[in-house]
Amino acid sequence: MSGQSRPAANGERSRALAQGVAHRLRRRKSTVAGFRLRRFLSLTKPRVVSLIVFCSVIGMLLAAPGWVPPRLLLAATIGIWLVAGAAAAVNCLVEQKIDAVMTRTRGRPLPRGELTAIQTIAFAGAVGGAGLWMLYTLVNPLTMWLTFATFIGYAVVYTVLLKPMTPQNIVIGGASGAMPPVLGWAAVTGEVTPEALLLFLVIFAWTPPHFWALALYRTEDFAKAGLPMLPVTHGHRFTRLYVLLYTLILFASALLPFAYGMSGWIYLAAALVLNGVFVGYAVRLYVGYSNALAQRTFRYSIAYLALLFAALLVDHYFSI
């Protein structure tokens, strides 16, 4: 019996060992696949794209007298998110050498060699193509074409042409970044109305002071990368003046939805408070600059846009 039991025991140990090895290999493959998936996801700049999608959804909800049909809302949201993610991936591909020398961006997957250019192109093509297909077939052709134009505006016109050539890159290229509420509006109505253009104008005016606040405390990074951002080409004081001027332009632009009759008193109250705080930041930035203050201004600008559009939505459904 003992002679027969030893081979059986050895066989069981061999099977257990083989199963353990197979389990570890599966876990390793799963870990590698999960890491690769996270790298691809990071190409889409999730935090930036989430604000884009948020503004698009607000545009959809504002365009509807009641509630947006759930299927349309879901299809438009996913489609816009996919195309925006593809545009971000192309931006990462084009700027990988620039990203490699900037402290803020050198941890991205392309500068670190975690993804290749071919993988990035394939990913952007697949994701962007899927998004455009969804918008064309499940939403409407106008939204698809506007979204495609926005993709070209950001990934090609801004990233390839404007950003390395002119300190006014963010002003001119800001048009593509201001499109999300227009895309949402077109998804619901099938047209671009004056109300949609007012939302466009708000984001268009918001973009320069938002970005220049970042550029002020990251000036050395941009200079090292050879990018002609306004603080690099014209100095801090000039840029701080422009931040203040554009914040005042934004203040006026943000009041237009109320003046046009698109929104009511809830929005007006929120707009006055939010813009008053933003102007306060800009004034303090101009008269007493510090990197910490510029960073707080940049962070506030993100909260500002989200809260302003949220106020539009609350006013839309609970106007007084």
N, C-alpha and C positions, 0 to 999 in steps of 0.2 A: 504493500500500500504506500509506504513511504517513497519508494522509487517512482510510483505513478504520480504522487502528489507534488513532487518537486517540479517536474516539467509543467504541470498545470499551474503551479504558483508562478513559475518563471513566465509562462505565457500571459498570465493575468498582469504581472508587473510590466511586461513588454507592451501589452495593450494600454495599460494605464499611462505608461510613459509616452506612447504614441499619441494618445488622446490629449495628454498635457501639452505636448509639443504643438499639436494641431490647434489647441485652444489658444496658446500663446501667439501662434502665427495669425489666427483670426483676429485676436485683440490688436496685434501690431498693425495688421492691414486696416482694421477699423480706425485705429488711432491715426494712421497716415492719411486715410481718406477724410477723417474729420478735420485734420490739420489743413489738408488741401482745400477742403470746402470753406473753411474759415478764411483762408488766404484769398480765394475767389470772392468771397463775400466782402472782404475788406477793400477790394478793388472798386466796389460800387459806392464807397464812401457813405456808409449807412446813415450817419448823423446828418450829413448834408442833404442826402436824398430824402430823409424822413421829413425835413422841413419843406422840401419841394412838393412832396406828395401831400403833406398837410394843407398847403396853400391850394393845391389842385382840388382837394376834397372840399375845402371851404368854397371855392369857386363853383363847384357842382351844387352844393347845398344852397348857396345864395341864388343860383340861377333858377331853382325850382320853387314854384309858389307853395308847394307842400313838401313832401318827402321824395327824394330821388328813388326810383325803382331799385331795389337791392341788387339785381343782376347787373344793371347798368353801372351802378356805383362801384361794384366789385370789379367788373371788367375794366372800367376806365382807370380805377386806382392801380390795379395790377399792371395794366399796359403802360401807364405813365411811369410807374416805378421801374419797370424793366428797362424802358428806353433811357430813363435818367441814369440808371445803374450802368448801362452800356456806355453812355457818354462819359461817365466818371472813369470807367475802365480805360477808355481811349485816352483820356486826359493823363491817367497814370502811365500809360505806355509812352506817350509822346514826351512826357516830362521825367522819365525815369533817371536820366543823367542829372537833371536839375535836382530832383528829389534826393539823389545820393549825396549831395553836398550840403543840403539844408537840414538843420537839426530837427525841425518840425516834421519832416517827411522822410528822413532816411530809413525809418523803420518799416516803410511800406514794402510789400512783397517783391516788387520788381527790382528795386535797388539792392535788396538783400539776396537776390538770386533764387528766391523761393518759387517763382513762376517765370516762365519764358515768354518772349514776345509772341510766339506762335500760339501758346496757350491763352494768352490774353486776347489776341485777335479772335480766336475761335470762340472764346467765352463771350466777348462783346458782341460778335456777330450773331451768336445763338440767342443770347438774351435780348438784344435789341430787335432782332428779327421777330422773335416771339411776341414782344411787346407791340410792335407795329402791326403784326397780323391780328392780334387781339383787338386793337383799337379800330382797325379797318372793318373787321367782320362782326364784332360784337358791340361797337359803339357807333362810329360814323366816319366816313372818309375824311371829312374836314379835320376832325381831331387827330387822325393819323398823320395827315400832311402837316398840320401845325406842330405836332410833336416831332416829326422828322426834321422840320425846319429848325426847331429848337435844338435838336441834337447836332445838326450841322453848325448852328450858331455857336454852340459851346465847344464842341469837340474839334472843330476845324477853324472857324473864324476867330474865336477868342484864343483857344489854346495854341494853335499853330501860327496864326498871323499877328494878332493884336498883342498878346501878352509879352512876347519877346521884343516888340518893336516900339511901343509907345507908352508913356506914363498914364495916358488916358485910356488904357486898355480896359479897366474895370468900368469906366463910364460907357464906352461904346459897346463893349461886350456884355454889359449888364442887361441889354435887351433880352438876351436868351434866358438869363436868370429870372427875369420878370414875367416870363410866359406862363408859369404853372396855373394861376387862377384863370387865365384865358383858356387854357386847355380844358380845365374843369368846366368852365362856362360853355364852351363849344360842345363838350361831350353831352350836355343836357339839352341845350337849345338848338344845336346844329348851326349856330351862327356866332359872330363876334359883335357884341353890342357895345354901346358907350359905357355901360356899367362894367363890362369886362375890361375895357381900356382904362377905366379909372383904377381898378385893382392893379393892372399892369403898371400904371404910373406910380402908384405907391411903392411897389417893390423896386422899380427902376430908380426912384429917388433915394430909397433906403440903401441900395447896394454900395455906393461910394463911401459914405461914412462908416458903414459896417466893415468894409474891407480895409479901408485906410487906417482904422483903429488897430486892426491886426498888423498891418504893414508898419505902423509906427514902432511897435515893440518888437517886431521881427526884422527891422531894417537891415541889420548885419547879415541875416540869413539871405535876404533877397539880393543884397549887394554881392555876397559871396557867390550866389548862383548866376550873377550877371543879368538879373531881370530889372528892367527900367521902371520900377514902382515909384510912385510919386515921392515918398520920403528919400529915396535913393537919388533921384534926379533933381529934385527941387528943395530938399531939406525938410527938417521937421516942422519948423515954424510955418512955412508955406502950406504944408500938408494939414497941419492943425487948423489953419484958417479955412482951408477947403472943407475940412470935416464940419466946422461950424456952419459954413455957408450952405452946404448940402443938407445939414440937419434942419436948417430953417426952411429950405425948399421942401424937404420931407414933411415938415409941420404943415405947410400950406397944402401940399398934395393930399395929406391924410384927412384934411377937412372937406375935400371935394365930394366924397360920397354923401356926406350930410347935405352939403350945398346943392347937390344934384337931386336930392330927394330919394336917394338910394337907401339911406339909413336914417335912424331916428336919434332920439336924445340919449339913449343908452350908449350908442356908439360914440356920439359927440363927447360925452363926459369922459369915456375911456380914452378917446383920442387926445383930448386936451391934457389929461394927466400923463399919459405915456409919452407924448411928444414933449411936454414940459420937462419931464425927467431927462429925456434924451438931449434936449437943448442944454439942460444944466450940466450934463456930463461933457458936452462939447465945449461949453464955456470954460469949465474947470480945466479941460484938457488944453485949451488954448493959453490960458493965463498961468497955469502951474503944472507943467507936464511932468509925468513920471511913467515909467513902463507899467507899473502896477495899475495906475489909473487908466492907461490905454487898454490894458487887458480887461479891466472891469467894464470899460465902455464897449469893447467888442462883445463881451458876454451879455451885457444888457441889450445890445442891439438884436441879438438872437431872440431873447425873451420878448423884446418889444414887438417884433414882427409876429410872433406866435400869439401874443396877447391881443394885438390890434385886430388880427383876423378872427380870433376867437370872439372878440367884442362885436365884430360885424355879424357873426353867426348868432350870438345871443340876441342882438338887436333884431335880426331877421325874424326870429321865432317869437320873441317876447317884446316887441316894440311898444313904446308908450308915447 
